[in-house]
């Protein structure tokens, strides 16, 4: 499989409403005591598989995807646990080159639901416990755990042996749960470090870098700083994920693979290069079509991600943006990063999520008068988006992408390209 694209495609949606309490009802309730007690009652599956962990604000899913592809190119059996998903809960659990099946996921959740009720697990905690049990049963060589939210109190941190860690870019997001300052958010994420562990990070904001460095010293964790991978033109490896920011994520994934190799894992330079080139990850700077018209999908959902997305686009004026932004996000700042003076934007509600409205955004940014409009349904929004002009963009939330992707033209071979 070396050098071949890992293009799973997205699995079909699976209805788990009878097994998972709606996130909107329970909300976020961070903590480790509940899930640790549940795992103990369930026979400690977290103790029966090796794992690495990836934390951060942006890019952690990409790091997991790149590392997973490297491990598969090396011929290793591996699994990944990611969040959130685009169209199906099955996307959260990848076993080698396949998603978990709907039947298997339902069976696992059904088995863990009584334990979950007894310990009042949140939906994410219940899913994590069931995933840990599945990983223990499948016995892969290695499991890659993506932190859901924060790090210190995230359910994935219940795994006791995470001696190898990766950090994606850390920025201001989820302030309502992690703290109002960059330093506070960084501290929550840095807390995944443990004595004797080895952590990797590409360059971070100076305030974040200071927190990571201090936490590593306090916790006797070795922290290694990485330069982004060089571009192919400068001798660096090709990446299967589009976007200049992926050079940072690729550096972390490569360093984690090299650290595994140094510990005796059978991973060589050929596998690393093949995996980096073969990785694919839906909804991240991805080109798709609606009724034959090309558009760009990217799940940028916070200001730092919006800045990175804008930097990837050309300077053409009059671009059309279709946005859906959850109500707890810093939407005005996100617009500041994305929208150029001649651009047009439409705002659509994200199904099942409280969202910013066009009227609310106009109050925050009056200069958008005449260039922002509300659209009530996804099909009308896609039709509006694909008028003649520069490559249009759908962004603001992965949940929005998940609602629109099933409506788009059938996906042919995945193409990674620049915008």
C-alpha positions as CSV (number, residue, x, y, z in Angstrom):
1,X,0.0,0.0,0.0
2,X,3.0,2.3,0.1
3,X,2.4,5.5,-1.8
4,X,-1.3,4.8,-2.5
5,X,-3.9,7.3,-1.3
6,X,-5.8,6.3,1.8
7,X,-9.2,7.5,0.6
8,X,-11.8,5.8,2.6
9,X,-14.7,8.0,1.7
10,X,-17.1,9.0,4.3
11,X,-19.3,6.3,5.9
12,X,-23.1,6.5,5.8
13,X,-24.8,8.3,8.7
14,X,-25.8,6.1,11.6
15,X,-28.6,7.0,14.0
16,X,-27.5,6.6,17.6
17,X,-30.1,8.8,19.3
18,X,-31.4,5.9,21.3
19,X,-27.9,5.2,22.7
20,X,-26.2,8.6,23.0
21,X,-27.8,11.5,24.8
22,X,-27.9,14.6,22.6
23,X,-24.8,16.8,23.2
24,X,-26.9,19.9,23.2
25,X,-28.9,18.5,26.2
26,X,-26.0,17.4,28.3
27,X,-23.5,20.0,27.3
28,X,-19.8,19.7,28.0
29,X,-18.9,18.4,31.4
30,X,-15.2,17.8,31.6
31,X,-13.7,15.5,34.2
32,X,-11.9,12.2,34.5
33,X,-13.5,10.6,37.6
34,X,-16.7,9.4,35.9
35,X,-14.9,7.8,32.9
36,X,-12.2,6.3,35.1
37,X,-14.8,4.6,37.3
38,X,-16.7,3.4,34.3
39,X,-13.5,1.9,32.7
40,X,-12.7,0.2,36.0
41,X,-16.1,-1.4,36.1
42,X,-15.7,-2.5,32.5
43,X,-12.5,-4.3,33.1
44,X,-9.9,-1.6,32.4
45,X,-9.8,-1.9,28.6
46,X,-7.6,1.2,28.5
47,X,-4.8,-0.9,30.0
48,X,-4.8,-3.4,27.2
49,X,-3.5,-1.4,24.2
50,X,-0.6,1.0,23.5
51,X,-1.5,4.6,22.6
52,X,-0.1,7.9,21.6
53,X,-2.1,11.2,22.1
54,X,-2.5,14.4,20.1
55,X,-3.7,17.6,21.6
56,X,-4.2,21.2,20.3
57,X,-6.7,23.6,19.0
58,X,-6.3,23.3,15.2
59,X,-4.5,20.5,13.3
60,X,-4.7,17.7,15.8
61,X,-7.0,15.6,13.5
62,X,-4.6,16.1,10.6
63,X,-1.6,15.0,12.7
64,X,-3.6,11.9,13.7
65,X,-4.4,11.2,10.0
66,X,-0.8,11.7,8.9
67,X,0.6,9.4,11.6
68,X,-2.1,6.8,10.9
69,X,-1.1,6.8,7.2
70,X,2.6,6.4,8.2
71,X,1.9,3.4,10.5
72,X,-0.1,1.7,7.8
73,X,2.6,2.3,5.2
74,X,5.0,0.6,7.6
75,X,2.7,-2.4,7.7
76,X,1.5,-1.9,11.2
77,X,-2.0,-2.5,12.5
78,X,-3.3,0.7,14.0
79,X,-6.4,2.5,15.1
80,X,-7.4,6.1,15.5
81,X,-10.0,7.8,17.7
82,X,-11.0,11.2,16.4
83,X,-13.6,13.9,16.9
84,X,-15.8,15.5,15.8
85,X,-17.3,13.7,12.8
86,X,-18.7,15.1,9.5
87,X,-21.6,12.8,8.6
88,X,-21.3,9.7,10.6
89,X,-20.4,8.6,14.1
90,X,-18.4,5.8,12.5
91,X,-15.8,8.3,11.4
92,X,-14.6,8.6,15.0
93,X,-13.2,5.1,15.1
94,X,-10.8,4.0,12.3
95,X,-9.5,0.4,12.4
96,X,-6.6,0.0,10.0
97,X,-8.1,1.1,6.6
98,X,-11.8,0.9,7.5
99,X,-14.3,2.8,9.7
100,X,-16.0,0.9,12.5
101,X,-19.2,-0.6,11.1
102,X,-22.6,0.8,12.2
103,X,-23.5,-2.6,13.6
104,X,-20.3,-2.9,15.6
105,X,-20.6,0.6,17.0
106,X,-24.2,0.1,18.0
107,X,-23.3,-3.2,19.7
108,X,-20.4,-1.6,21.6
109,X,-22.5,1.3,22.8
110,X,-25.3,-1.0,23.8
111,X,-23.0,-3.1,25.9
112,X,-21.5,0.0,27.6
113,X,-24.7,2.0,28.1
114,X,-25.7,0.4,31.5
115,X,-22.2,1.2,32.8
116,X,-22.5,4.7,31.4
117,X,-25.8,5.3,33.1
118,X,-24.5,4.1,36.5
119,X,-21.6,6.6,36.2
120,X,-23.5,9.4,34.5
121,X,-21.1,9.5,31.5
122,X,-21.4,12.3,29.0
123,X,-22.0,11.2,25.4
124,X,-18.3,11.7,24.6
125,X,-17.2,9.8,27.7
126,X,-19.5,6.9,26.8
127,X,-18.2,6.8,23.2
128,X,-14.6,6.9,24.5
129,X,-15.2,4.0,26.9
130,X,-16.8,2.0,24.1
131,X,-13.9,2.9,21.7
132,X,-11.3,1.9,24.3
133,X,-13.1,-1.5,24.7
134,X,-13.1,-2.0,20.9
135,X,-9.4,-1.2,20.7
136,X,-8.6,-3.7,23.4
137,X,-10.6,-6.3,21.6
138,X,-9.0,-5.6,18.2
139,X,-5.5,-5.5,19.7
140,X,-3.9,-3.2,17.1
141,X,-0.2,-2.5,17.4
142,X,-0.9,1.2,18.3
143,X,-3.9,3.5,18.9
144,X,-3.8,7.2,18.1
145,X,-6.0,9.2,20.4
146,X,-7.1,12.7,19.4
147,X,-8.1,14.9,22.4
148,X,-11.7,15.9,22.2
149,X,-11.6,19.2,24.2
150,X,-8.8,20.6,26.3
151,X,-6.6,17.8,27.5
152,X,-6.3,17.8,31.3
153,X,-9.8,16.6,31.9
154,X,-10.5,15.0,28.5
155,X,-11.7,11.4,28.5
156,X,-8.9,10.3,26.2
157,X,-6.5,11.2,29.0
158,X,-7.9,8.3,31.0
159,X,-5.4,6.1,29.1
160,X,-2.6,5.5,31.6
161,X,0.4,5.2,29.2
162,X,0.6,8.1,26.7
163,X,4.4,8.4,26.7
164,X,4.4,9.9,23.2
165,X,2.5,13.2,22.6
166,X,2.0,15.6,19.7
167,X,0.6,19.2,19.8
168,X,-1.2,20.9,17.0
169,X,-1.5,24.7,16.9
170,X,-3.0,26.1,20.2
171,X,-5.2,29.2,19.9
172,X,-8.2,30.9,21.4
173,X,-11.2,28.6,21.2
174,X,-13.7,27.0,23.6
175,X,-13.1,29.8,26.1
176,X,-16.3,29.0,27.9
177,X,-14.7,25.7,29.0
178,X,-11.0,26.2,28.9
179,X,-10.4,29.7,30.1
180,X,-10.5,33.2,28.7
181,X,-6.8,33.7,27.9
182,X,-4.3,32.0,25.6
183,X,-2.2,31.0,28.6
184,X,-5.1,29.4,30.4
185,X,-6.1,27.4,27.3
186,X,-2.5,26.3,26.7
187,X,-2.3,25.1,30.3
188,X,-5.3,22.9,29.9
189,X,-3.9,21.3,26.8
190,X,-0.3,21.1,28.1
191,X,-1.6,19.1,31.0
192,X,-1.6,15.9,29.0
193,X,2.2,15.8,29.6
194,X,3.3,13.2,32.1
195,X,6.6,12.3,33.8
196,X,8.9,10.5,31.3
197,X,6.8,11.3,28.3
198,X,8.1,12.8,25.0
199,X,6.2,15.6,23.3
200,X,6.6,17.4,20.0
201,X,5.3,20.7,18.8
202,X,5.8,22.9,15.8
203,X,6.2,26.6,16.5
204,X,3.5,28.1,18.7
205,X,2.5,31.6,19.8
206,X,5.1,32.9,22.3
207,X,2.6,32.8,25.1
208,X,1.7,29.2,24.3
209,X,5.3,28.2,23.9
210,X,6.1,29.6,27.3
211,X,3.3,27.5,28.9
212,X,4.3,24.3,27.1
213,X,8.0,24.8,28.1
214,X,7.1,25.5,31.7
215,X,4.7,22.5,31.9
216,X,7.3,20.2,30.4
217,X,9.8,21.2,33.1
218,X,7.3,20.9,35.9
219,X,6.2,17.4,34.8
220,X,9.6,16.0,33.8
221,X,8.4,15.7,30.2
222,X,10.9,16.1,27.3
223,X,9.5,18.7,24.8
224,X,11.1,19.0,21.4
225,X,10.4,21.9,19.1
226,X,10.1,21.3,15.4
227,X,10.5,23.4,12.3
228,X,7.7,22.9,9.7
229,X,8.6,20.5,6.9
230,X,10.2,22.1,3.9
231,X,8.1,22.3,0.8
232,X,8.7,19.8,-2.0
233,X,10.4,22.6,-4.0
234,X,12.9,23.0,-1.2
235,X,13.5,19.2,-0.8
236,X,10.7,18.4,1.7
237,X,8.3,15.5,1.3
238,X,5.0,15.8,-0.6
239,X,1.9,15.8,1.7
240,X,-1.5,14.3,0.9
241,X,-3.2,17.1,2.8
242,X,-3.5,20.5,1.2
243,X,-2.5,23.7,2.9
244,X,0.7,25.3,4.0
245,X,-0.2,24.8,7.6
246,X,0.0,21.0,7.0
247,X,3.8,21.4,6.9
248,X,3.6,22.0,10.6
249,X,1.3,19.1,11.3
250,X,3.4,16.9,9.0
251,X,6.5,17.8,11.1
252,X,4.8,16.6,14.3
253,X,3.5,13.4,12.7
254,X,7.0,12.6,11.2
255,X,8.7,13.3,14.5
256,X,6.3,11.0,16.4
257,X,7.0,8.3,13.8
258,X,10.7,8.7,14.1
259,X,10.4,8.5,17.9
260,X,8.5,5.2,17.6
261,X,11.2,4.0,15.2
262,X,13.9,4.9,17.8
263,X,12.0,2.8,20.3
264,X,12.1,-0.3,18.0
265,X,9.0,0.0,15.9
266,X,9.6,-1.1,12.3
267,X,9.1,2.3,10.7
268,X,11.6,3.4,8.1
269,X,12.1,6.6,5.9
270,X,10.2,5.0,3.0
271,X,7.1,4.4,5.1
272,X,7.2,7.9,6.5
273,X,7.4,9.5,3.1
274,X,4.7,7.1,1.7
275,X,2.4,7.8,4.6
276,X,2.8,11.6,4.5
277,X,1.9,11.5,0.8
278,X,-0.9,9.0,1.1
279,X,-2.9,10.7,3.9
280,X,-6.4,12.0,3.1
281,X,-8.8,13.9,5.5
282,X,-12.2,15.1,4.4
283,X,-13.4,18.6,5.0
284,X,-10.0,20.2,5.2
285,X,-9.2,22.4,2.2
286,X,-11.1,19.9,0.1
287,X,-12.4,20.6,-3.4
288,X,-15.9,19.2,-4.1
289,X,-18.7,20.0,-6.7
290,X,-22.3,21.1,-6.5
291,X,-24.1,20.5,-9.8
292,X,-20.8,20.5,-11.6
293,X,-19.6,23.8,-10.1
294,X,-16.4,23.5,-8.0
295,X,-16.3,24.8,-4.4
296,X,-13.9,24.5,-1.5
297,X,-14.8,23.0,1.9
298,X,-12.8,23.8,5.0
299,X,-13.9,23.4,8.6
300,X,-12.2,26.6,9.9
301,X,-14.3,27.3,13.1
302,X,-12.2,29.8,15.0
303,X,-10.2,32.9,14.2
304,X,-6.7,31.2,14.0
305,X,-8.1,28.6,11.6
306,X,-9.8,31.4,9.6
307,X,-6.5,33.3,9.3
308,X,-4.8,30.2,8.0
309,X,-7.6,29.5,5.5
310,X,-7.5,33.1,4.1
311,X,-3.7,32.8,3.6
312,X,-4.3,29.8,1.3
313,X,-6.6,31.6,-1.0
314,X,-5.6,33.8,-3.9
315,X,-6.3,37.5,-3.9
316,X,-9.2,37.5,-6.3
317,X,-12.0,39.9,-5.3
318,X,-15.7,39.1,-5.1
319,X,-15.4,35.6,-3.5
320,X,-18.6,34.1,-2.1
321,X,-18.6,32.6,1.3
322,X,-21.2,30.2,2.8
323,X,-20.9,30.3,6.6
324,X,-22.5,28.5,9.5
325,X,-21.0,29.4,12.8
326,X,-21.9,28.0,16.2
327,X,-23.3,30.5,18.7
328,X,-20.4,30.1,21.2
329,X,-17.7,30.8,18.6
330,X,-16.0,34.2,18.1
331,X,-17.9,34.8,14.8
332,X,-17.1,38.5,14.3
333,X,-13.4,37.9,14.6
334,X,-13.7,35.0,12.3
335,X,-15.3,37.2,9.7
336,X,-12.5,39.8,10.1
337,X,-10.0,37.1,9.1
338,X,-12.0,35.8,6.2
339,X,-14.0,38.4,4.3
340,X,-12.3,40.8,1.9
341,X,-14.0,44.2,1.1
342,X,-15.6,43.0,-2.2
343,X,-16.6,39.5,-1.0
344,X,-20.2,38.4,-0.5
345,X,-21.4,36.1,2.3
346,X,-24.5,34.1,3.1
347,X,-25.2,32.7,6.6
348,X,-27.1,29.5,7.1
349,X,-28.1,27.8,10.4
350,X,-26.3,24.7,11.4
351,X,-28.9,21.9,11.9
352,X,-29.3,20.9,15.6
353,X,-26.8,23.6,16.8
354,X,-27.4,27.1,18.1
355,X,-25.9,29.4,15.4
356,X,-25.1,33.0,14.7
357,X,-27.6,34.7,12.4
358,X,-26.9,37.1,9.6
359,X,-28.7,39.8,11.5
360,X,-26.5,39.3,14.6
361,X,-23.4,39.3,12.5
362,X,-24.5,42.5,10.8
363,X,-25.0,44.2,14.2
364,X,-21.4,43.3,15.1
365,X,-20.0,44.3,11.7
366,X,-22.1,47.0,10.1
367,X,-19.6,47.4,7.3
368,X,-21.0,44.2,5.9
369,X,-24.3,45.9,5.0
370,X,-25.4,44.9,1.5
371,X,-22.9,42.0,1.4
372,X,-24.4,39.6,3.9
373,X,-27.7,37.7,3.7
374,X,-29.5,35.0,5.5
375,X,-30.5,31.8,3.6
376,X,-32.9,29.4,5.2
377,X,-32.1,26.0,3.6
378,X,-28.9,24.2,2.4
379,X,-30.0,23.7,-1.2
380,X,-30.7,27.4,-1.7
381,X,-27.4,28.2,0.0
382,X,-25.5,25.9,-2.4
383,X,-27.2,27.4,-5.4
384,X,-26.3,30.9,-4.2
385,X,-22.8,29.9,-3.5
386,X,-22.0,28.6,-6.9
387,X,-22.7,31.7,-9.0
388,X,-19.9,32.7,-11.4
389,X,-16.8,34.1,-9.8
390,X,-13.7,33.0,-7.8
391,X,-13.7,29.6,-6.2
392,X,-16.5,29.8,-3.5
393,X,-15.9,28.5,0.0
394,X,-18.0,26.7,2.6
395,X,-16.6,27.2,6.1
396,X,-17.3,28.1,9.8
397,X,-18.0,24.7,11.2
398,X,-17.4,21.1,10.6
399,X,-21.0,20.5,11.5
400,X,-22.1,22.7,8.5
401,X,-19.8,20.7,6.2
402,X,-21.4,17.5,7.6
403,X,-24.9,18.8,6.7
404,X,-23.9,19.8,3.2
405,X,-21.6,17.0,2.0
406,X,-24.4,14.5,1.5
407,X,-26.0,17.0,-1.0
408,X,-22.9,17.4,-3.1
409,X,-22.0,15.7,-6.3
410,X,-20.7,12.1,-5.9
411,X,-17.1,12.1,-5.0
412,X,-14.6,10.7,-7.5
413,X,-10.9,10.1,-6.8
414,X,-9.8,12.5,-4.0
415,X,-7.8,15.3,-5.4
416,X,-5.5,17.4,-3.2
417,X,-4.8,20.8,-4.7
418,X,-4.2,24.4,-3.9
419,X,-6.9,27.1,-4.1
